[in-house]
Amino acid sequence: MNNEPRALRALSAFGGGLLVDNNETIDTFDRLYRLQDVERLVGLKRTKIKDLVAEGAFPKPVPLSDGGRAIAWLESELRVWQRARIAKRDQVA
């Protein structure tokens, strides 16, 4: 069984570059993590994550479709949040 989060397994199947609006191709893009994966990555449960989002203390999710319920978080924003938590810990110590 593969232990990578589902989002990583799905993205690894996506090959090639990504075409952006200005006709440039980029080879890498920000990974998206679904709520189940975010829970594992940050160690918080969905209720706390949703509360923190509402308070503005956690990154907002990205809707994956118009009118759909599917949402995900950008890896880069999760990393920024993580670094901020570490910096806050280190200031107190």
C-alpha positions, 0 to 999 in steps of 0.5 A: 500500500502506498503511504503518500497522501491521496493528493500526491498519488493523484498528482504523480499520475499527471505528466508534463508541464502545466500551461498557464495563461501567458502561454508559458509552460511551468514544470512544477505547481503547487500541490493541493491537499484534501481535508483528510490529508490536511488533518494528517499533515497538520495534526488537527481535526476537521472541526478545528481546521474549519474554526481556524479558517473562520478566524483567519488563523489558517489558510482558506481552502481552494474550491476545486470546481464551480458550485461543487463541494470539493475543496483543497489547500495549497501546499505552499500556504500550509508550509507558511502556516507551519513556519509561523507556528514554529516561529511562534513557538521559538519566540516563547522559548 
